[in-house]
Amino acid sequence: MSSGTRIRLISTTDDMTRLCEGDEGTVDHTDSIGTVHVDWDNGSTLGLIPGEDRFIIL
């Protein structure tokens, strides 16, 4: 996924995150194993795993 892409979180498998459904952020980069690293608008930097975490491209 391209850097700068805006996304909205639907759900995550990470029980320790403070992110909630509907939170939005900007993709920083996608690493070599496919994790999508996001700079979330709330300050979090949690990466998303396609196929496990659900999100939509805005």
C-alpha beads as a LAMMPS data file, in Angstrom:
LAMMPS data file: protein, C-alpha beads

58 atoms
57 bonds

1 atom types
1 bond types

-500.0 500.0 xlo xhi
-500.0 500.0 ylo yhi
-500.0 500.0 zlo zhi

Masses

1 110.0

Atoms # bond

1 1 1 0.000 0.000 0.000
2 1 1 1.371 3.406 -0.926
3 1 1 2.720 5.857 1.602
4 1 1 0.222 8.646 2.197
5 1 1 -2.881 6.491 1.689
6 1 1 -5.644 7.329 4.169
7 1 1 -7.390 4.414 5.902
8 1 1 -10.129 3.803 8.477
9 1 1 -9.970 0.980 11.021
10 1 1 -12.826 -1.518 11.090
11 1 1 -11.307 -3.983 13.601
12 1 1 -7.961 -5.232 14.895
13 1 1 -6.809 -8.450 16.548
14 1 1 -4.499 -6.489 18.896
15 1 1 -6.187 -6.539 22.323
16 1 1 -3.662 -4.082 23.770
17 1 1 -4.252 -1.201 21.338
18 1 1 -6.160 1.942 22.206
19 1 1 -7.415 2.182 18.622
20 1 1 -11.176 1.963 18.098
21 1 1 -13.426 1.185 15.173
22 1 1 -13.604 4.262 12.959
23 1 1 -10.153 5.638 13.825
24 1 1 -8.333 7.020 10.800
25 1 1 -4.695 7.324 9.857
26 1 1 -2.131 7.698 7.096
27 1 1 -0.020 4.826 5.774
28 1 1 3.686 5.381 6.448
29 1 1 4.938 2.276 4.636
30 1 1 4.369 -1.431 4.053
31 1 1 7.221 -3.660 5.194
32 1 1 8.679 -6.769 3.545
33 1 1 6.238 -9.134 5.308
34 1 1 3.182 -7.049 4.379
35 1 1 2.503 -5.215 7.643
36 1 1 0.954 -1.835 6.884
37 1 1 2.539 0.729 9.212
38 1 1 0.143 3.577 9.967
39 1 1 0.520 6.973 11.609
40 1 1 -2.869 7.165 13.312
41 1 1 -4.529 10.540 13.838
42 1 1 -4.708 9.826 17.601
43 1 1 -0.908 9.468 17.827
44 1 1 -0.686 5.662 17.739
45 1 1 1.709 3.972 15.301
46 1 1 0.237 0.457 15.266
47 1 1 0.879 -1.607 12.141
48 1 1 -1.964 -3.557 10.566
49 1 1 -1.800 -7.102 9.247
50 1 1 -3.931 -7.562 6.116
51 1 1 -6.129 -10.646 6.480
52 1 1 -6.178 -10.349 10.274
53 1 1 -6.983 -6.684 10.862
54 1 1 -9.824 -5.057 8.926
55 1 1 -9.657 -1.575 7.445
56 1 1 -10.877 0.394 4.452
57 1 1 -9.080 2.767 2.131
58 1 1 -10.585 6.246 2.128

Bonds

1 1 1 2
2 1 2 3
3 1 3 4
4 1 4 5
5 1 5 6
6 1 6 7
7 1 7 8
8 1 8 9
9 1 9 10
10 1 10 11
11 1 11 12
12 1 12 13
13 1 13 14
14 1 14 15
15 1 15 16
16 1 16 17
17 1 17 18
18 1 18 19
19 1 19 20
20 1 20 21
21 1 21 22
22 1 22 23
23 1 23 24
24 1 24 25
25 1 25 26
26 1 26 27
27 1 27 28
28 1 28 29
29 1 29 30
30 1 30 31
31 1 31 32
32 1 32 33
33 1 33 34
34 1 34 35
35 1 35 36
36 1 36 37
37 1 37 38
38 1 38 39
39 1 39 40
40 1 40 41
41 1 41 42
42 1 42 43
43 1 43 44
44 1 44 45
45 1 45 46
46 1 46 47
47 1 47 48
48 1 48 49
49 1 49 50
50 1 50 51
51 1 51 52
52 1 52 53
53 1 53 54
54 1 54 55
55 1 55 56
56 1 56 57
57 1 57 58
